[in-house]
Amino acid sequence: MNTDRSIELEPSWLAVLEDEFQQPYMLSLKTFLKQQKSQRKIIYPASDNWFNAFNSTPFHRVKVVILGQDPYHGPGQAHGLCFSVLPGVPFPPSLLNIFKEIRSDLGISGPTNGCLQGWAAQGVLLLNATLTVERNRAGSHQGKGWEQFTDRAIQALDQQRDSLVFLLWGSYAQKKGHFIDPHKHLILKAPHPSPLSAHRGFFGCGHFSKSNKWLEQHGLKPVDWSING
């Protein structure tokens, strides 16, 4: 991450978030990440994917927001979209449970890969609260500034867009989305899809059909939640 003049950020998002890159918290985050690299720490995802969620789903095209917490911290998993893994990578447990709920909710057969890039292309912002992590150290980059940056992104969507769907799974996502206006947007809450909590109400939540019903009611194209390819 360099100065705002050389950040590879999709133009509509850059217009919204450009000023953040000169804020003290973001300059501190930049210093931290440089230090990590100088110490030869392995950081996931690769730096060209840190802003993949934003670059894959322009600000004006966002219809649905799914909030995650941390990138995956194992080799070959994280590529900048929450819950998603590239084709050929085994499904992490939470992602497998997401697909189980989609199958139950919409009757869509299970996918052959776990890449959610197709959702992002349709307007689903797959945003982690923290955009980087050290290999094999879950939560290692929490509290360094990313959360403030992603809060600003969510606030901008809340304030400048209308009739969005926010899927808040688990207490962390629900806390992060506490300032979203329920009179402007549809906020759907459920336990996290982790195997530790999915049976407490994620399964059966029907969030995918409810999201599409809302979008159709507001004149928007529903999301094809199947995974093709």
Biotite code that builds the C-alpha atoms (Angstrom):
import biotite.structure as struc

atoms = struc.array([
    struc.Atom([0.000, 0.000, 0.000], chain_id="A", res_id=1, res_name="MET", atom_name="CA", element="C"),
    struc.Atom([1.544, 3.243, -1.138], chain_id="A", res_id=2, res_name="ASN", atom_name="CA", element="C"),
    struc.Atom([0.170, 6.788, -1.260], chain_id="A", res_id=3, res_name="THR", atom_name="CA", element="C"),
    struc.Atom([-3.350, 7.366, -2.487], chain_id="A", res_id=4, res_name="ASP", atom_name="CA", element="C"),
    struc.Atom([-1.973, 8.330, -5.888], chain_id="A", res_id=5, res_name="ARG", atom_name="CA", element="C"),
    struc.Atom([-0.714, 4.819, -6.561], chain_id="A", res_id=6, res_name="SER", atom_name="CA", element="C"),
    struc.Atom([-3.325, 2.704, -4.816], chain_id="A", res_id=7, res_name="ILE", atom_name="CA", element="C"),
    struc.Atom([-4.915, 0.194, -7.142], chain_id="A", res_id=8, res_name="GLU", atom_name="CA", element="C"),
    struc.Atom([-8.476, 0.907, -6.073], chain_id="A", res_id=9, res_name="LEU", atom_name="CA", element="C"),
    struc.Atom([-11.538, 0.865, -8.322], chain_id="A", res_id=10, res_name="GLU", atom_name="CA", element="C"),
    struc.Atom([-12.347, 4.487, -9.258], chain_id="A", res_id=11, res_name="PRO", atom_name="CA", element="C"),
    struc.Atom([-15.803, 4.770, -7.684], chain_id="A", res_id=12, res_name="SER", atom_name="CA", element="C"),
    struc.Atom([-14.448, 3.427, -4.388], chain_id="A", res_id=13, res_name="TRP", atom_name="CA", element="C"),
    struc.Atom([-11.379, 5.643, -4.597], chain_id="A", res_id=14, res_name="LEU", atom_name="CA", element="C"),
    struc.Atom([-13.671, 8.655, -4.943], chain_id="A", res_id=15, res_name="ALA", atom_name="CA", element="C"),
    struc.Atom([-15.380, 7.642, -1.695], chain_id="A", res_id=16, res_name="VAL", atom_name="CA", element="C"),
    struc.Atom([-12.336, 6.524, 0.314], chain_id="A", res_id=17, res_name="LEU", atom_name="CA", element="C"),
    struc.Atom([-9.420, 8.525, -1.088], chain_id="A", res_id=18, res_name="GLU", atom_name="CA", element="C"),
    struc.Atom([-9.120, 10.835, 1.920], chain_id="A", res_id=19, res_name="ASP", atom_name="CA", element="C"),
    struc.Atom([-8.803, 7.858, 4.265], chain_id="A", res_id=20, res_name="GLU", atom_name="CA", element="C"),
    struc.Atom([-5.380, 6.976, 2.910], chain_id="A", res_id=21, res_name="PHE", atom_name="CA", element="C"),
    struc.Atom([-3.882, 10.137, 4.413], chain_id="A", res_id=22, res_name="GLN", atom_name="CA", element="C"),
    struc.Atom([-5.470, 9.681, 7.835], chain_id="A", res_id=23, res_name="GLN", atom_name="CA", element="C"),
    struc.Atom([-3.072, 8.903, 10.721], chain_id="A", res_id=24, res_name="PRO", atom_name="CA", element="C"),
    struc.Atom([-4.572, 5.449, 11.292], chain_id="A", res_id=25, res_name="TYR", atom_name="CA", element="C"),
    struc.Atom([-3.985, 4.479, 7.676], chain_id="A", res_id=26, res_name="MET", atom_name="CA", element="C"),
    struc.Atom([-0.419, 5.801, 7.645], chain_id="A", res_id=27, res_name="LEU", atom_name="CA", element="C"),
    struc.Atom([0.214, 3.775, 10.803], chain_id="A", res_id=28, res_name="SER", atom_name="CA", element="C"),
    struc.Atom([-1.216, 0.692, 9.108], chain_id="A", res_id=29, res_name="LEU", atom_name="CA", element="C"),
    struc.Atom([1.074, 1.264, 6.130], chain_id="A", res_id=30, res_name="LYS", atom_name="CA", element="C"),
    struc.Atom([4.095, 1.411, 8.468], chain_id="A", res_id=31, res_name="THR", atom_name="CA", element="C"),
    struc.Atom([2.993, -1.790, 10.201], chain_id="A", res_id=32, res_name="PHE", atom_name="CA", element="C"),
    struc.Atom([2.632, -3.683, 6.921], chain_id="A", res_id=33, res_name="LEU", atom_name="CA", element="C"),
    struc.Atom([6.038, -2.468, 5.739], chain_id="A", res_id=34, res_name="LYS", atom_name="CA", element="C"),
    struc.Atom([7.568, -3.699, 8.991], chain_id="A", res_id=35, res_name="GLN", atom_name="CA", element="C"),
    struc.Atom([5.915, -7.078, 8.581], chain_id="A", res_id=36, res_name="GLN", atom_name="CA", element="C"),
    struc.Atom([7.337, -7.436, 5.092], chain_id="A", res_id=37, res_name="LYS", atom_name="CA", element="C"),
    struc.Atom([10.793, -6.295, 6.198], chain_id="A", res_id=38, res_name="SER", atom_name="CA", element="C"),
    struc.Atom([10.700, -9.055, 8.826], chain_id="A", res_id=39, res_name="GLN", atom_name="CA", element="C"),
    struc.Atom([9.922, -11.518, 6.037], chain_id="A", res_id=40, res_name="ARG", atom_name="CA", element="C"),
    struc.Atom([6.510, -12.326, 7.454], chain_id="A", res_id=41, res_name="LYS", atom_name="CA", element="C"),
    struc.Atom([4.198, -14.037, 4.985], chain_id="A", res_id=42, res_name="ILE", atom_name="CA", element="C"),
    struc.Atom([0.985, -12.041, 4.624], chain_id="A", res_id=43, res_name="ILE", atom_name="CA", element="C"),
    struc.Atom([-2.273, -13.239, 3.120], chain_id="A", res_id=44, res_name="TYR", atom_name="CA", element="C"),
    struc.Atom([-3.753, -12.476, 0.707], chain_id="A", res_id=45, res_name="PRO", atom_name="CA", element="C"),
    struc.Atom([-1.107, -11.339, -1.779], chain_id="A", res_id=46, res_name="ALA", atom_name="CA", element="C"),
    struc.Atom([-0.843, -7.555, -1.816], chain_id="A", res_id=47, res_name="SER", atom_name="CA", element="C"),
    struc.Atom([-2.519, -7.245, -5.219], chain_id="A", res_id=48, res_name="ASP", atom_name="CA", element="C"),
    struc.Atom([-5.632, -8.807, -3.649], chain_id="A", res_id=49, res_name="ASN", atom_name="CA", element="C"),
    struc.Atom([-5.860, -6.658, -0.519], chain_id="A", res_id=50, res_name="TRP", atom_name="CA", element="C"),
    struc.Atom([-8.563, -4.526, -2.140], chain_id="A", res_id=51, res_name="PHE", atom_name="CA", element="C"),
    struc.Atom([-10.118, -7.279, -4.255], chain_id="A", res_id=52, res_name="ASN", atom_name="CA", element="C"),
    struc.Atom([-13.562, -6.857, -2.648], chain_id="A", res_id=53, res_name="ALA", atom_name="CA", element="C"),
    struc.Atom([-13.667, -3.196, -3.669], chain_id="A", res_id=54, res_name="PHE", atom_name="CA", element="C"),
    struc.Atom([-12.124, -3.745, -7.093], chain_id="A", res_id=55, res_name="ASN", atom_name="CA", element="C"),
    struc.Atom([-14.557, -6.577, -7.886], chain_id="A", res_id=56, res_name="SER", atom_name="CA", element="C"),
    struc.Atom([-17.706, -4.695, -6.839], chain_id="A", res_id=57, res_name="THR", atom_name="CA", element="C"),
    struc.Atom([-17.789, -0.968, -7.662], chain_id="A", res_id=58, res_name="PRO", atom_name="CA", element="C"),
    struc.Atom([-19.451, 1.330, -5.144], chain_id="A", res_id=59, res_name="PHE", atom_name="CA", element="C"),
    struc.Atom([-22.421, 2.163, -7.360], chain_id="A", res_id=60, res_name="HIS", atom_name="CA", element="C"),
    struc.Atom([-23.054, -1.519, -8.193], chain_id="A", res_id=61, res_name="ARG", atom_name="CA", element="C"),
    struc.Atom([-23.226, -2.872, -4.640], chain_id="A", res_id=62, res_name="VAL", atom_name="CA", element="C"),
    struc.Atom([-26.573, -4.553, -3.903], chain_id="A", res_id=63, res_name="LYS", atom_name="CA", element="C"),
    struc.Atom([-25.720, -6.959, -1.099], chain_id="A", res_id=64, res_name="VAL", atom_name="CA", element="C"),
    struc.Atom([-23.002, -6.720, 1.564], chain_id="A", res_id=65, res_name="VAL", atom_name="CA", element="C"),
    struc.Atom([-21.639, -9.780, 3.369], chain_id="A", res_id=66, res_name="ILE", atom_name="CA", element="C"),
    struc.Atom([-19.315, -8.933, 6.257], chain_id="A", res_id=67, res_name="LEU", atom_name="CA", element="C"),
    struc.Atom([-16.517, -11.253, 7.295], chain_id="A", res_id=68, res_name="GLY", atom_name="CA", element="C"),
    struc.Atom([-13.841, -10.816, 9.944], chain_id="A", res_id=69, res_name="GLN", atom_name="CA", element="C"),
    struc.Atom([-10.373, -12.023, 8.907], chain_id="A", res_id=70, res_name="ASP", atom_name="CA", element="C"),
    struc.Atom([-8.908, -13.391, 5.685], chain_id="A", res_id=71, res_name="PRO", atom_name="CA", element="C"),
    struc.Atom([-8.114, -17.097, 5.708], chain_id="A", res_id=72, res_name="TYR", atom_name="CA", element="C"),
    struc.Atom([-4.620, -17.592, 7.126], chain_id="A", res_id=73, res_name="HIS", atom_name="CA", element="C"),
    struc.Atom([-3.656, -20.843, 5.416], chain_id="A", res_id=74, res_name="GLY", atom_name="CA", element="C"),
    struc.Atom([-1.567, -21.087, 2.231], chain_id="A", res_id=75, res_name="PRO", atom_name="CA", element="C"),
    struc.Atom([-3.459, -20.648, -1.017], chain_id="A", res_id=76, res_name="GLY", atom_name="CA", element="C"),
    struc.Atom([-6.800, -19.736, 0.533], chain_id="A", res_id=77, res_name="GLN", atom_name="CA", element="C"),
    struc.Atom([-7.377, -15.971, 0.845], chain_id="A", res_id=78, res_name="ALA", atom_name="CA", element="C"),
    struc.Atom([-7.808, -13.884, -2.288], chain_id="A", res_id=79, res_name="HIS", atom_name="CA", element="C"),
    struc.Atom([-9.522, -10.785, -0.907], chain_id="A", res_id=80, res_name="GLY", atom_name="CA", element="C"),
    struc.Atom([-13.189, -11.842, -0.830], chain_id="A", res_id=81, res_name="LEU", atom_name="CA", element="C"),
    struc.Atom([-14.626, -12.926, 2.508], chain_id="A", res_id=82, res_name="CYS", atom_name="CA", element="C"),
    struc.Atom([-15.450, -16.657, 2.772], chain_id="A", res_id=83, res_name="PHE", atom_name="CA", element="C"),
    struc.Atom([-14.170, -17.274, -0.786], chain_id="A", res_id=84, res_name="SER", atom_name="CA", element="C"),
    struc.Atom([-11.346, -19.545, -1.943], chain_id="A", res_id=85, res_name="VAL", atom_name="CA", element="C"),
    struc.Atom([-9.957, -19.999, -5.433], chain_id="A", res_id=86, res_name="LEU", atom_name="CA", element="C"),
    struc.Atom([-10.946, -23.001, -7.582], chain_id="A", res_id=87, res_name="PRO", atom_name="CA", element="C"),
    struc.Atom([-9.124, -26.139, -6.552], chain_id="A", res_id=88, res_name="GLY", atom_name="CA", element="C"),
    struc.Atom([-8.829, -25.109, -2.895], chain_id="A", res_id=89, res_name="VAL", atom_name="CA", element="C"),
    struc.Atom([-10.840, -27.302, -0.486], chain_id="A", res_id=90, res_name="PRO", atom_name="CA", element="C"),
    struc.Atom([-13.933, -25.662, 0.994], chain_id="A", res_id=91, res_name="PHE", atom_name="CA", element="C"),
    struc.Atom([-13.332, -24.207, 4.459], chain_id="A", res_id=92, res_name="PRO", atom_name="CA", element="C"),
    struc.Atom([-16.024, -25.356, 6.927], chain_id="A", res_id=93, res_name="PRO", atom_name="CA", element="C"),
    struc.Atom([-17.916, -22.039, 7.073], chain_id="A", res_id=94, res_name="SER", atom_name="CA", element="C"),
    struc.Atom([-18.079, -21.828, 3.287], chain_id="A", res_id=95, res_name="LEU", atom_name="CA", element="C"),
    struc.Atom([-19.326, -25.401, 3.093], chain_id="A", res_id=96, res_name="LEU", atom_name="CA", element="C"),
    struc.Atom([-22.131, -24.477, 5.495], chain_id="A", res_id=97, res_name="ASN", atom_name="CA", element="C"),
    struc.Atom([-23.010, -21.426, 3.389], chain_id="A", res_id=98, res_name="ILE", atom_name="CA", element="C"),
    struc.Atom([-23.432, -23.702, 0.388], chain_id="A", res_id=99, res_name="PHE", atom_name="CA", element="C"),
    struc.Atom([-25.552, -26.105, 2.450], chain_id="A", res_id=100, res_name="LYS", atom_name="CA", element="C"),
    struc.Atom([-27.888, -23.260, 3.395], chain_id="A", res_id=101, res_name="GLU", atom_name="CA", element="C"),
    struc.Atom([-28.112, -22.087, -0.225], chain_id="A", res_id=102, res_name="ILE", atom_name="CA", element="C"),
    struc.Atom([-29.037, -25.609, -1.282], chain_id="A", res_id=103, res_name="ARG", atom_name="CA", element="C"),
    struc.Atom([-31.700, -25.810, 1.425], chain_id="A", res_id=104, res_name="SER", atom_name="CA", element="C"),
    struc.Atom([-33.016, -22.283, 0.797], chain_id="A", res_id=105, res_name="ASP", atom_name="CA", element="C"),
    struc.Atom([-33.010, -22.196, -3.007], chain_id="A", res_id=106, res_name="LEU", atom_name="CA", element="C"),
    struc.Atom([-32.628, -25.798, -4.126], chain_id="A", res_id=107, res_name="GLY", atom_name="CA", element="C"),
    struc.Atom([-29.333, -25.030, -5.845], chain_id="A", res_id=108, res_name="ILE", atom_name="CA", element="C"),
    struc.Atom([-27.020, -28.012, -6.136], chain_id="A", res_id=109, res_name="SER", atom_name="CA", element="C"),
    struc.Atom([-23.621, -27.895, -4.499], chain_id="A", res_id=110, res_name="GLY", atom_name="CA", element="C"),
    struc.Atom([-20.837, -26.149, -6.443], chain_id="A", res_id=111, res_name="PRO", atom_name="CA", element="C"),
    struc.Atom([-17.627, -27.707, -7.676], chain_id="A", res_id=112, res_name="THR", atom_name="CA", element="C"),
    struc.Atom([-15.472, -24.857, -6.353], chain_id="A", res_id=113, res_name="ASN", atom_name="CA", element="C"),
    struc.Atom([-15.536, -22.257, -3.609], chain_id="A", res_id=114, res_name="GLY", atom_name="CA", element="C"),
    struc.Atom([-14.745, -19.119, -5.599], chain_id="A", res_id=115, res_name="CYS", atom_name="CA", element="C"),
    struc.Atom([-17.316, -16.368, -4.981], chain_id="A", res_id=116, res_name="LEU", atom_name="CA", element="C"),
    struc.Atom([-15.963, -14.005, -7.631], chain_id="A", res_id=117, res_name="GLN", atom_name="CA", element="C"),
    struc.Atom([-19.191, -14.473, -9.585], chain_id="A", res_id=118, res_name="GLY", atom_name="CA", element="C"),
    struc.Atom([-21.205, -13.111, -6.662], chain_id="A", res_id=119, res_name="TRP", atom_name="CA", element="C"),
    struc.Atom([-18.926, -10.069, -6.490], chain_id="A", res_id=120, res_name="ALA", atom_name="CA", element="C"),
    struc.Atom([-19.470, -9.410, -10.195], chain_id="A", res_id=121, res_name="ALA", atom_name="CA", element="C"),
    struc.Atom([-23.230, -9.295, -9.564], chain_id="A", res_id=122, res_name="GLN", atom_name="CA", element="C"),
    struc.Atom([-22.995, -6.673, -6.827], chain_id="A", res_id=123, res_name="GLY", atom_name="CA", element="C"),
    struc.Atom([-22.278, -8.708, -3.690], chain_id="A", res_id=124, res_name="VAL", atom_name="CA", element="C"),
    struc.Atom([-19.584, -6.918, -1.680], chain_id="A", res_id=125, res_name="LEU", atom_name="CA", element="C"),
    struc.Atom([-17.645, -9.642, 0.133], chain_id="A", res_id=126, res_name="LEU", atom_name="CA", element="C"),
    struc.Atom([-15.857, -7.523, 2.699], chain_id="A", res_id=127, res_name="LEU", atom_name="CA", element="C"),
    struc.Atom([-13.650, -8.662, 5.545], chain_id="A", res_id=128, res_name="ASN", atom_name="CA", element="C"),
    struc.Atom([-13.228, -6.236, 8.444], chain_id="A", res_id=129, res_name="ALA", atom_name="CA", element="C"),
    struc.Atom([-9.473, -6.843, 8.348], chain_id="A", res_id=130, res_name="THR", atom_name="CA", element="C"),
    struc.Atom([-7.936, -7.116, 4.898], chain_id="A", res_id=131, res_name="LEU", atom_name="CA", element="C"),
    struc.Atom([-4.659, -8.859, 5.753], chain_id="A", res_id=132, res_name="THR", atom_name="CA", element="C"),
    struc.Atom([-3.370, -11.542, 8.119], chain_id="A", res_id=133, res_name="VAL", atom_name="CA", element="C"),
    struc.Atom([-0.062, -13.245, 8.869], chain_id="A", res_id=134, res_name="GLU", atom_name="CA", element="C"),
    struc.Atom([0.250, -16.850, 7.786], chain_id="A", res_id=135, res_name="ARG", atom_name="CA", element="C"),
    struc.Atom([-1.102, -19.296, 10.380], chain_id="A", res_id=136, res_name="ASN", atom_name="CA", element="C"),
    struc.Atom([-1.873, -16.484, 12.860], chain_id="A", res_id=137, res_name="ARG", atom_name="CA", element="C"),
    struc.Atom([-5.588, -15.780, 12.901], chain_id="A", res_id=138, res_name="ALA", atom_name="CA", element="C"),
    struc.Atom([-6.403, -12.247, 13.984], chain_id="A", res_id=139, res_name="GLY", atom_name="CA", element="C"),
    struc.Atom([-2.781, -11.120, 13.819], chain_id="A", res_id=140, res_name="SER", atom_name="CA", element="C"),
    struc.Atom([-3.596, -7.889, 11.935], chain_id="A", res_id=141, res_name="HIS", atom_name="CA", element="C"),
    struc.Atom([-6.657, -6.932, 13.946], chain_id="A", res_id=142, res_name="GLN", atom_name="CA", element="C"),
    struc.Atom([-6.546, -3.542, 15.652], chain_id="A", res_id=143, res_name="GLY", atom_name="CA", element="C"),
    struc.Atom([-3.974, -2.123, 13.223], chain_id="A", res_id=144, res_name="LYS", atom_name="CA", element="C"),
    struc.Atom([-6.314, 0.158, 11.267], chain_id="A", res_id=145, res_name="GLY", atom_name="CA", element="C"),
    struc.Atom([-8.109, -1.992, 8.732], chain_id="A", res_id=146, res_name="TRP", atom_name="CA", element="C"),
    struc.Atom([-11.303, -2.061, 10.790], chain_id="A", res_id=147, res_name="GLU", atom_name="CA", element="C"),
    struc.Atom([-11.545, 1.723, 10.738], chain_id="A", res_id=148, res_name="GLN", atom_name="CA", element="C"),
    struc.Atom([-11.064, 1.744, 6.974], chain_id="A", res_id=149, res_name="PHE", atom_name="CA", element="C"),
    struc.Atom([-13.732, -0.880, 6.342], chain_id="A", res_id=150, res_name="THR", atom_name="CA", element="C"),
    struc.Atom([-16.083, 0.908, 8.764], chain_id="A", res_id=151, res_name="ASP", atom_name="CA", element="C"),
    struc.Atom([-15.774, 3.990, 6.579], chain_id="A", res_id=152, res_name="ARG", atom_name="CA", element="C"),
    struc.Atom([-16.675, 1.920, 3.526], chain_id="A", res_id=153, res_name="ALA", atom_name="CA", element="C"),
    struc.Atom([-19.786, 0.549, 5.242], chain_id="A", res_id=154, res_name="ILE", atom_name="CA", element="C"),
    struc.Atom([-20.770, 4.008, 6.469], chain_id="A", res_id=155, res_name="GLN", atom_name="CA", element="C"),
    struc.Atom([-20.448, 5.389, 2.949], chain_id="A", res_id=156, res_name="ALA", atom_name="CA", element="C"),
    struc.Atom([-22.712, 2.666, 1.590], chain_id="A", res_id=157, res_name="LEU", atom_name="CA", element="C"),
    struc.Atom([-25.220, 3.287, 4.376], chain_id="A", res_id=158, res_name="ASP", atom_name="CA", element="C"),
    struc.Atom([-25.288, 7.025, 3.790], chain_id="A", res_id=159, res_name="GLN", atom_name="CA", element="C"),
    struc.Atom([-24.925, 7.310, 0.018], chain_id="A", res_id=160, res_name="GLN", atom_name="CA", element="C"),
    struc.Atom([-26.815, 4.270, -1.254], chain_id="A", res_id=161, res_name="ARG", atom_name="CA", element="C"),
    struc.Atom([-30.410, 3.090, -0.753], chain_id="A", res_id=162, res_name="ASP", atom_name="CA", element="C"),
    struc.Atom([-32.161, -0.254, -0.427], chain_id="A", res_id=163, res_name="SER", atom_name="CA", element="C"),
    struc.Atom([-29.071, -2.411, 0.101], chain_id="A", res_id=164, res_name="LEU", atom_name="CA", element="C"),
    struc.Atom([-29.083, -5.814, 1.799], chain_id="A", res_id=165, res_name="VAL", atom_name="CA", element="C"),
    struc.Atom([-26.647, -6.384, 4.660], chain_id="A", res_id=166, res_name="PHE", atom_name="CA", element="C"),
    struc.Atom([-26.046, -9.988, 5.720], chain_id="A", res_id=167, res_name="LEU", atom_name="CA", element="C"),
    struc.Atom([-24.606, -9.930, 9.235], chain_id="A", res_id=168, res_name="LEU", atom_name="CA", element="C"),
    struc.Atom([-23.567, -13.398, 10.342], chain_id="A", res_id=169, res_name="TRP", atom_name="CA", element="C"),
    struc.Atom([-22.295, -13.732, 13.888], chain_id="A", res_id=170, res_name="GLY", atom_name="CA", element="C"),
    struc.Atom([-21.821, -11.247, 16.707], chain_id="A", res_id=171, res_name="SER", atom_name="CA", element="C"),
    struc.Atom([-18.711, -9.655, 15.195], chain_id="A", res_id=172, res_name="TYR", atom_name="CA", element="C"),
    struc.Atom([-20.428, -8.709, 11.933], chain_id="A", res_id=173, res_name="ALA", atom_name="CA", element="C"),
    struc.Atom([-23.523, -7.560, 13.794], chain_id="A", res_id=174, res_name="GLN", atom_name="CA", element="C"),
    struc.Atom([-21.467, -5.283, 16.003], chain_id="A", res_id=175, res_name="LYS", atom_name="CA", element="C"),
    struc.Atom([-19.590, -3.886, 13.016], chain_id="A", res_id=176, res_name="LYS", atom_name="CA", element="C"),
    struc.Atom([-22.861, -3.072, 11.280], chain_id="A", res_id=177, res_name="GLY", atom_name="CA", element="C"),
    struc.Atom([-24.506, -1.415, 14.257], chain_id="A", res_id=178, res_name="HIS", atom_name="CA", element="C"),
    struc.Atom([-24.717, 1.996, 12.530], chain_id="A", res_id=179, res_name="PHE", atom_name="CA", element="C"),
    struc.Atom([-26.529, 0.773, 9.387], chain_id="A", res_id=180, res_name="ILE", atom_name="CA", element="C"),
    struc.Atom([-29.931, 2.474, 9.026], chain_id="A", res_id=181, res_name="ASP", atom_name="CA", element="C"),
    struc.Atom([-32.658, -0.215, 9.131], chain_id="A", res_id=182, res_name="PRO", atom_name="CA", element="C"),
    struc.Atom([-35.147, 2.241, 7.637], chain_id="A", res_id=183, res_name="HIS", atom_name="CA", element="C"),
    struc.Atom([-33.086, 2.516, 4.429], chain_id="A", res_id=184, res_name="LYS", atom_name="CA", element="C"),
    struc.Atom([-31.690, -0.981, 4.094], chain_id="A", res_id=185, res_name="HIS", atom_name="CA", element="C"),
    struc.Atom([-32.585, -4.617, 4.760], chain_id="A", res_id=186, res_name="LEU", atom_name="CA", element="C"),
    struc.Atom([-30.493, -5.979, 7.617], chain_id="A", res_id=187, res_name="ILE", atom_name="CA", element="C"),
    struc.Atom([-30.540, -9.764, 8.011], chain_id="A", res_id=188, res_name="LEU", atom_name="CA", element="C"),
    struc.Atom([-28.873, -11.283, 11.067], chain_id="A", res_id=189, res_name="LYS", atom_name="CA", element="C"),
    struc.Atom([-27.995, -14.885, 11.869], chain_id="A", res_id=190, res_name="ALA", atom_name="CA", element="C"),
    struc.Atom([-25.365, -16.854, 13.762], chain_id="A", res_id=191, res_name="PRO", atom_name="CA", element="C"),
    struc.Atom([-22.048, -17.319, 12.003], chain_id="A", res_id=192, res_name="HIS", atom_name="CA", element="C"),
    struc.Atom([-21.886, -20.220, 9.488], chain_id="A", res_id=193, res_name="PRO", atom_name="CA", element="C"),
    struc.Atom([-18.992, -21.747, 11.427], chain_id="A", res_id=194, res_name="SER", atom_name="CA", element="C"),
    struc.Atom([-19.578, -25.367, 12.490], chain_id="A", res_id=195, res_name="PRO", atom_name="CA", element="C"),
    struc.Atom([-19.525, -24.058, 16.074], chain_id="A", res_id=196, res_name="LEU", atom_name="CA", element="C"),
    struc.Atom([-22.630, -21.938, 15.572], chain_id="A", res_id=197, res_name="SER", atom_name="CA", element="C"),
    struc.Atom([-24.362, -22.737, 12.273], chain_id="A", res_id=198, res_name="ALA", atom_name="CA", element="C"),
    struc.Atom([-26.858, -25.078, 13.951], chain_id="A", res_id=199, res_name="HIS", atom_name="CA", element="C"),
    struc.Atom([-28.001, -22.270, 16.248], chain_id="A", res_id=200, res_name="ARG", atom_name="CA", element="C"),
    struc.Atom([-29.884, -20.495, 13.478], chain_id="A", res_id=201, res_name="GLY", atom_name="CA", element="C"),
    struc.Atom([-27.717, -20.008, 10.418], chain_id="A", res_id=202, res_name="PHE", atom_name="CA", element="C"),
    struc.Atom([-29.180, -23.142, 8.923], chain_id="A", res_id=203, res_name="PHE", atom_name="CA", element="C"),
    struc.Atom([-32.730, -22.276, 7.990], chain_id="A", res_id=204, res_name="GLY", atom_name="CA", element="C"),
    struc.Atom([-32.204, -18.496, 8.028], chain_id="A", res_id=205, res_name="CYS", atom_name="CA", element="C"),
    struc.Atom([-33.280, -18.188, 4.388], chain_id="A", res_id=206, res_name="GLY", atom_name="CA", element="C"),
    struc.Atom([-31.102, -15.141, 3.839], chain_id="A", res_id=207, res_name="HIS", atom_name="CA", element="C"),
    struc.Atom([-30.452, -15.836, 0.177], chain_id="A", res_id=208, res_name="PHE", atom_name="CA", element="C"),
    struc.Atom([-34.102, -16.021, -0.855], chain_id="A", res_id=209, res_name="SER", atom_name="CA", element="C"),
    struc.Atom([-34.953, -13.077, 1.416], chain_id="A", res_id=210, res_name="LYS", atom_name="CA", element="C"),
    struc.Atom([-32.199, -11.005, -0.206], chain_id="A", res_id=211, res_name="SER", atom_name="CA", element="C"),
    struc.Atom([-33.502, -11.732, -3.688], chain_id="A", res_id=212, res_name="ASN", atom_name="CA", element="C"),
    struc.Atom([-37.094, -10.978, -2.697], chain_id="A", res_id=213, res_name="LYS", atom_name="CA", element="C"),
    struc.Atom([-35.988, -7.564, -1.371], chain_id="A", res_id=214, res_name="TRP", atom_name="CA", element="C"),
    struc.Atom([-33.980, -6.799, -4.499], chain_id="A", res_id=215, res_name="LEU", atom_name="CA", element="C"),
    struc.Atom([-36.889, -7.682, -6.759], chain_id="A", res_id=216, res_name="GLU", atom_name="CA", element="C"),
    struc.Atom([-39.250, -5.559, -4.661], chain_id="A", res_id=217, res_name="GLN", atom_name="CA", element="C"),
    struc.Atom([-36.924, -2.612, -5.250], chain_id="A", res_id=218, res_name="HIS", atom_name="CA", element="C"),
    struc.Atom([-36.602, -3.115, -8.988], chain_id="A", res_id=219, res_name="GLY", atom_name="CA", element="C"),
    struc.Atom([-33.199, -4.778, -8.886], chain_id="A", res_id=220, res_name="LEU", atom_name="CA", element="C"),
    struc.Atom([-32.031, -7.992, -10.488], chain_id="A", res_id=221, res_name="LYS", atom_name="CA", element="C"),
    struc.Atom([-31.783, -10.844, -7.973], chain_id="A", res_id=222, res_name="PRO", atom_name="CA", element="C"),
    struc.Atom([-28.449, -12.521, -7.333], chain_id="A", res_id=223, res_name="VAL", atom_name="CA", element="C"),
    struc.Atom([-27.689, -15.869, -8.940], chain_id="A", res_id=224, res_name="ASP", atom_name="CA", element="C"),
    struc.Atom([-26.279, -17.593, -5.856], chain_id="A", res_id=225, res_name="TRP", atom_name="CA", element="C"),
    struc.Atom([-25.063, -20.614, -7.794], chain_id="A", res_id=226, res_name="SER", atom_name="CA", element="C"),
    struc.Atom([-21.342, -21.062, -8.396], chain_id="A", res_id=227, res_name="ILE", atom_name="CA", element="C"),
    struc.Atom([-20.544, -21.735, -12.026], chain_id="A", res_id=228, res_name="ASN", atom_name="CA", element="C"),
    struc.Atom([-17.290, -23.005, -13.435], chain_id="A", res_id=229, res_name="GLY", atom_name="CA", element="C"),
])
